[in-house]
Amino acid sequence: MKKIFATILSGAMLFSLLACTNLSINGGNSIKPQVEVIYPKAVAFDDYDTKHKLREENPIDDNFVTAVNSFSYNTAQAIIKDKVDNFNYSPLSLYYTLALAGTGADGETQRQIFELLGVSSADELSTKCGNLYRLLYTDNEISKLKIANSLWLDNNTTFKDSFVSNAADNFYASSFSVDFYNKDSAKAMSKWISDNTSGTLAPELEIGSKQILSIINTIYFYDEWIDRFNKDSTSEDAFHTNDKDVTADFMNQTFGSAGFARGDNFTRSSLSLKDSGQMIFILPDEGVSVSDLLSSKDSVQALFESGERHYGEVVWKIPKFDFGTECKLADTLQSLGITDAFKQDADFSGITDGIAYISDVTQHTHIAIDENGVEASAFTQIDYAGAAMPEGRAEMILNRPFVYGITSSYGTLLFVGVCNNPTV
């Protein structure tokens, strides 16, 4: 019987501990990994010496950051462009999951995956993903950016030790041996997702008897605005959706000296987060739709990187929002050139000697913003202080559909999405 290599996303170490234990599932509540990883040691928010040492020990070149962001723009355009509802997407979650799958591929299957990821070899990809992981992983008293990976392996299938070991060493992926005939396995996988996203995600997963492997990635992000919004200034006002006006709670703040950019049919500005990341907001000009701005990969890149930059007064009026998204990504990936991985003659010989191919790719995400900061489960830095003389004024009155993005301190795009209606 042919079995399936299934990939699930959720968006939601230099040293790994290999604990060869038996899997225990009890209603999806008790589970022990066969291969258990030790996550990087948490660095205190103000421990700048350790952060500097981490940068030196885990070099990331500009070419790799460019490749990750190019992947982000390319996939975001294909996934989000025609969405009429709120939509949140984590390109980094998809990148890590595809990267892990790609390290176990070979031949044309691997070439297609690597072309979309912007890399040339499995060793290069593994090393750079490991370095980026250690740089991004954050778990302190102020901010959290917790990335978790896991392999769920059919207990009747033989897997390559090299794949499982590399997954642990460079992707910090724990491995679990499961019976995909047993529905409790799906409960255990869902619980793992919930545990690693602080309860923001708990999808009901479906597994099948033909399945031999699921790769699950989660990203949990929380950070606070450097300049919090005053709750007393939050007030109701109208948000103009594509169909009607709705009443939303808007956060209000004005900066006398801040950066912004005016591009072709949009205005962009950002709010700085305490751990050096940013949340970027892109407001289409009057009469311009979000879909117009997302018409191509180049247009998405332009939203985040281009435009004439200014420094002056920025007036913020941002609706509070809280929503989740679920999407199927198999068709999108095939349209972007990853076709062989979904065929029954796919080459995943680095994972197993048996027949293995991708059957499904699903992503679940959640995002919420309020006066304190932003929480998301799964770039352009603008400083608010400087020597430049103020010039111009930007009104970031986000009372109509807009695009947003969340970037890490290293410029990688963690989340990108569209808010079409903050009240749903």
Disulfide bonds with the S-S distance in Angstrom:
none
